[in-house]
Every structure is written in structure tokens, then in C-alpha cells.
């Protein structure tokens, strides 16, 4: 599944794990992407949407 929201374009973010001894290793934070049926331009399509967009009402889910 794509790791990018089709509404807000939220994607992966990278950073570092930092241990107690301050050793650093690379890591990735992924957004919570859901594949939902939504109304887009008057027709029902399957879209990859982050839960923030679902919760805020930027996407109208199809029934």
C-alpha cells in the first residue's frame, strides 16, 4: 500500500532512534493510511487517506 495520503500528501518522515548512551540509528515514522471508498468528484473511488483527513471530514466516505 502506498504510504502517502492522496488528500494532504502526508508521507513518511525520517529521523533517529536515540538510545540512553546516545547512539543514533536511522528510523522512519509512517502515517496511518487507510484505503477507503470515498466520494470524489461525484463518483465513488478507492483512495488512500490518512486518519487525520478522515477524522477532520476532508473526505466523504461512500456507504
SEGUPA-316408 format. One record per atom (N, C-alpha, C): residue number from 1; atom name; x, y, z. Coordinates in steps of 0.02 Angstrom, whole numbers. Atoms other than C-alpha are relative to their C-alpha. Last residue first. Layout:
// SEGUPA-316408
+-----+------+--------+--------+--------+
!   n ! atom !     xx !     yy !     zz !
+-----+------+--------+--------+--------+
! NUM !   CA !      X !      Y !      Z !
...
+-----+------+--------+--------+--------+
//
This chain:
// SEGUPA-316408
+-----+------+--------+--------+--------+
!   n ! atom !     xx !     yy !     zz !
+-----+------+--------+--------+--------+
!  63 !    N !     34 !     52 !    -39 !
!  63 !   CA !  -1091 !    199 !    103 !
!  63 !    C !    -12 !    -61 !    -40 !
!  62 !    N !     58 !     28 !     35 !
!  62 !   CA !   -961 !    312 !     25 !
!  62 !    C !    -31 !    -55 !     42 !
!  61 !    N !      0 !     72 !     13 !
!  61 !   CA !   -847 !    409 !    142 !
!  61 !    C !    -63 !    -20 !    -36 !
!  60 !    N !     67 !     25 !    -12 !
!  60 !   CA !   -837 !    598 !    124 !
!  60 !    C !     -1 !    -74 !    -19 !
!  59 !    N !     20 !     53 !     46 !
!  59 !   CA !   -657 !    652 !    143 !
!  59 !    C !    -70 !    -22 !     19 !
!  58 !    N !    -24 !    -20 !     67 !
!  58 !   CA !   -596 !    815 !    221 !
!  58 !    C !    -21 !    -49 !    -54 !
!  57 !    N !     55 !     -9 !     47 !
!  57 !   CA !   -705 !    774 !    372 !
!  57 !    C !     22 !     25 !    -69 !
!  56 !    N !     16 !    -72 !      6 !
!  56 !   CA !   -575 !    804 !    508 !
!  56 !    C !    -54 !     13 !    -51 !
!  55 !    N !     30 !    -25 !    -61 !
!  55 !   CA !   -574 !    620 !    559 !
!  55 !    C !    -22 !     73 !     -6 !
!  54 !    N !     64 !     33 !    -12 !
!  54 !   CA !   -545 !    552 !    384 !
!  54 !    C !    -36 !     32 !     60 !
!  53 !    N !     46 !    -26 !     49 !
!  53 !   CA !   -409 !    681 !    348 !
!  53 !    C !    -69 !    -31 !      8 !
!  52 !    N !     12 !    -70 !    -17 !
!  52 !   CA !   -319 !    639 !    511 !
!  52 !    C !    -50 !     31 !    -49 !
!  51 !    N !     55 !     -3 !    -48 !
!  51 !   CA !   -341 !    454 !    476 !
!  51 !    C !    -14 !     71 !     22 !
!  50 !    N !    -24 !      4 !    -69 !
!  50 !   CA !   -233 !    467 !    320 !
!  50 !    C !    -60 !      9 !     48 !
!  49 !    N !     10 !    -61 !    -39 !
!  49 !   CA !   -316 !    429 !    154 !
!  49 !    C !     27 !    -10 !     70 !
!  48 !    N !    -43 !      7 !    -59 !
!  48 !   CA !   -277 !    305 !     15 !
!  48 !    C !     -2 !     66 !     38 !
!  47 !    N !    -56 !    -47 !     -8 !
!  47 !   CA !   -423 !    313 !   -107 !
!  47 !    C !     39 !    -17 !     64 !
!  46 !    N !    -41 !     22 !    -56 !
!  46 !   CA !   -550 !    191 !   -177 !
!  46 !    C !     61 !     46 !      4 !
!  45 !    N !    -66 !     27 !     16 !
!  45 !   CA !   -673 !    282 !   -287 !
!  45 !    C !     33 !    -25 !     63 !
!  44 !    N !    -31 !     38 !    -54 !
!  44 !   CA !   -858 !    325 !   -283 !
!  44 !    C !     66 !    -30 !    -25 !
!  43 !    N !      0 !     72 !     10 !
!  43 !   CA !   -915 !    461 !   -403 !
!  43 !    C !     40 !    -34 !     55 !
!  42 !    N !     66 !     29 !     13 !
!  42 !   CA !   -971 !    640 !   -378 !
!  42 !    C !     -1 !    -74 !    -13 !
!  41 !    N !     30 !    -30 !     60 !
!  41 !   CA !   -799 !    719 !   -396 !
!  41 !    C !    -65 !    -33 !    -19 !
!  40 !    N !    -47 !    -47 !     29 !
!  40 !   CA !   -727 !    600 !   -264 !
!  40 !    C !    -29 !     24 !    -67 !
!  39 !    N !     31 !    -36 !     56 !
!  39 !   CA !   -847 !    507 !   -149 !
!  39 !    C !     49 !     53 !    -23 !
!  38 !    N !     20 !    -69 !    -13 !
!  38 !   CA !   -746 !    389 !    -41 !
!  38 !    C !    -31 !     30 !    -63 !
!  37 !    N !     43 !    -20 !     56 !
!  37 !   CA !   -714 !    203 !    -26 !
!  37 !    C !    -26 !     69 !     16 !
!  36 !    N !     73 !     -5 !    -11 !
!  36 !   CA !   -571 !    184 !     96 !
!  36 !    C !    -35 !     17 !    -65 !
!  35 !    N !     28 !      2 !     68 !
!  35 !   CA !   -389 !    126 !     96 !
!  35 !    C !    -76 !     -2 !      8 !
!  34 !    N !     55 !     47 !      8 !
!  34 !   CA !   -321 !    184 !    265 !
!  34 !    C !    -24 !      2 !    -73 !
!  33 !    N !     36 !     -6 !     64 !
!  33 !   CA !   -153 !    268 !    294 !
!  33 !    C !    -52 !    -56 !     -4 !
!  32 !    N !     51 !     52 !     -2 !
!  32 !   CA !    -87 !    292 !    472 !
!  32 !    C !    -45 !      8 !    -61 !
!  31 !    N !     67 !    -22 !    -18 !
!  31 !   CA !     68 !    394 !    434 !
!  31 !    C !    -49 !    -58 !     -1 !
!  30 !    N !     47 !      5 !     55 !
!  30 !   CA !    240 !    311 !    437 !
!  30 !    C !    -69 !     25 !     22 !
!  29 !    N !     68 !     -5 !    -25 !
!  29 !   CA !    383 !    362 !    551 !
!  29 !    C !    -47 !     -1 !    -59 !
!  28 !    N !     51 !    -32 !     41 !
!  28 !   CA !    553 !    301 !    492 !
!  28 !    C !    -66 !      1 !     38 !
!  27 !    N !     66 !     31 !     -4 !
!  27 !   CA !    714 !    256 !    582 !
!  27 !    C !    -49 !     41 !    -40 !
!  26 !    N !     53 !    -30 !     40 !
!  26 !   CA !    901 !    290 !    571 !
!  26 !    C !    -66 !    -39 !     10 !
!  25 !    N !     14 !     41 !     58 !
!  25 !   CA !   1015 !    238 !    713 !
!  25 !    C !    -59 !     30 !    -36 !
!  24 !    N !     55 !    -19 !     46 !
!  24 !   CA !   1093 !    350 !    844 !
!  24 !    C !     -4 !    -49 !    -57 !
!  23 !    N !    -13 !     30 !     66 !
!  23 !   CA !   1195 !    302 !    998 !
!  23 !    C !    -59 !     14 !    -45 !
!  22 !    N !      0 !    -50 !     53 !
!  22 !   CA !   1159 !    425 !   1140 !
!  22 !    C !     26 !    -28 !    -67 !
!  21 !    N !    -72 !    -17 !      8 !
!  21 !   CA !   1201 !    302 !   1280 !
!  21 !    C !     12 !     48 !    -58 !
!  20 !    N !    -21 !    -32 !    -63 !
!  20 !   CA !   1015 !    304 !   1327 !
!  20 !    C !     74 !     21 !     -4 !
!  19 !    N !     -1 !     43 !    -59 !
!  19 !   CA !    974 !    265 !   1146 !
!  19 !    C !     22 !     40 !     61 !
!  18 !    N !    -55 !    -21 !    -44 !
!  18 !   CA !    924 !    388 !   1011 !
!  18 !    C !     -4 !    -41 !     64 !
!  17 !    N !      8 !     29 !    -66 !
!  17 !   CA !    822 !    321 !    866 !
!  17 !    C !     59 !     23 !     41 !
!  16 !    N !    -48 !     43 !    -34 !
!  16 !   CA !    845 !    445 !    726 !
!  16 !    C !    -30 !    -31 !     62 !
!  15 !    N !    -33 !    -28 !    -58 !
!  15 !   CA !    736 !    531 !    598 !
!  15 !    C !     47 !    -50 !     31 !
!  14 !    N !    -58 !     36 !    -26 !
!  14 !   CA !    637 !    503 !    442 !
!  14 !    C !     31 !     37 !     58 !
!  13 !    N !    -48 !    -47 !    -27 !
!  13 !   CA !    462 !    556 !    395 !
!  13 !    C !     57 !    -41 !     29 !
!  12 !    N !    -47 !     23 !    -50 !
!  12 !   CA !    349 !    456 !    280 !
!  12 !    C !     44 !     57 !     24 !
!  11 !    N !    -39 !     59 !     15 !
!  11 !   CA !    206 !    538 !    189 !
!  11 !    C !     46 !    -19 !     57 !
!  10 !    N !    -42 !     19 !    -57 !
!  10 !   CA !     66 !    666 !    208 !
!  10 !    C !     35 !    -65 !    -16 !
!   9 !    N !    -67 !     19 !     21 !
!   9 !   CA !      6 !    717 !     34 !
!   9 !    C !     47 !    -14 !     59 !
!   8 !    N !    -45 !    -50 !    -27 !
!   8 !   CA !   -149 !    804 !    107 !
!   8 !    C !     73 !    -13 !    -17 !
!   7 !    N !     33 !    -64 !    -13 !
!   7 !   CA !   -284 !    715 !      7 !
!   7 !    C !     51 !     53 !     21 !
!   6 !    N !     17 !    -30 !     64 !
!   6 !   CA !   -198 !    566 !    -76 !
!   6 !    C !    -34 !     68 !      9 !
!   5 !    N !     70 !    -19 !      2 !
!   5 !   CA !   -112 !    518 !     87 !
!   5 !    C !    -15 !     36 !    -65 !
!   4 !    N !     12 !    -72 !      9 !
!   4 !   CA !     57 !    437 !     55 !
!   4 !    C !    -76 !     11 !     -2 !
!   3 !    N !     -7 !    -30 !    -66 !
!   3 !   CA !    122 !    267 !    114 !
!   3 !    C !    -10 !     76 !     -3 !
!   2 !    N !    -37 !    -62 !      2 !
!   2 !   CA !     60 !    174 !    -39 !
!   2 !    C !      0 !     33 !     69 !
!   1 !    N !     42 !    -59 !      0 !
!   1 !   CA !      0 !      0 !      0 !
!   1 !    C !     44 !     62 !      0 !
+-----+------+--------+--------+--------+
//
